[in-house]
Structures are given as C-alpha cells and as structure tokens.
C-alpha cells in the first residue's frame, strides 16, 4: 500500500485517483490530524461485501464444505443445474 503525505496527495491527486481506479491501488495518506485510506469505490464495495459474507452465521463452514466438495470432484456443471451452457 503506497504511503503518501497529505501534501503530496493533494499535489498528485489525479494520479492517485487514476492509480486507485485503474490499478486497484490502495493509498495510505498521512496527516498530522490522522491518517486516511483512499481506494476505488469498487474496492470499497468489494471489501464491504466480503466483510458481510464472513460475518454471516455459518458462512465459513459452508464455504469450507464447498471447497472440500470441489477438491473431491463433487460438483455439477452450470448446464446440469440450469439446463443451458454458460
């Protein structure tokens, strides 16, 4: 995570926004009154969704079970489930 001062972030703001949106960079911006993090909206929404999933009761257990089923070849194709190719 690139770290920049607030002064440099102000100076390079459009380059930082470009890095966040095009390269998925997350920036740590230092300021004497407190640090902040700048990331794209897509990264932020993805982070919130991940947190919501991981905090859902039973999700971790179901996810681990699914992972084991995949490893053991106990899966079905999209076509088997929906009757059409993906």
N, C-alpha and C positions, 0 to 999 in steps of 0.2 A: 504494500500500500504506500504509494508516494506520499511523502510528508512535505508540506509547503507552509510558509508563514502566511498570515492573512494579507500582509502587504504584497507578497509575491502572487498570491491567489487573485487579488484584485487586479494586479498588473497583467496576469496571464489568464484571466477569467475565461475567455472564449476558447483558449487552447485546453484548459482544464475541462470545460463542458464537452468539448469535442472528444477528449480522451475518455471521459465518463460514458458518453453515449455511443461512441464508435468502437472503443477498445475495451469497454467494460471495466475501466479502471475505477478504483475507489480511492478517493483522496482524503488524507488526514490533514486538516488545516489547523495550524497552531495559532492561538491568540492569547494574549495575556489574561483575558477575562474568561477563557475556557476554550477548549478545542472543539471542533466540529468535524463531521464527516460529510463529504459530498459524493453522491453516487447517482447513477441514472434512475429515472422513475421505474424502468423495467427491473433493474437490480433490486430496488427497494420493494417493489411488489412481489418479486420472487422470494425475497427474504421473509416478508410477512407471511406468504403462503406456506413456506417451509416451516416457520415457527408454528403456524396454526395446525398444520398436519402433525408435527411432532408433539404437540400438546394435546391432541385428540386422544381420548381414552382408548387404549387397545391398538393404536396405530402401529407402534413399534413392533408389537408382537405379530400383527397381521403382515406387516412388511417383511419381517424376518421369515415367517412361514412362506410367504410368496417367493422370497429369494431362494429358499431351500427347494421349493417345488420346481423352480426354473432350473436349478442345478441338477435335479434328478430327472429332468425332462418331462415333468408332469404339467405340461402346458397344452393349450389349444390355440389354433390359429385364429386370426381375425375372421377368416372365411367360415370357419367352423362355428363361431359364435354368431356372426351376423349374416351368414349366407351369401356373402359377396367378398370379392378381393379388395384389399386396401388400396 
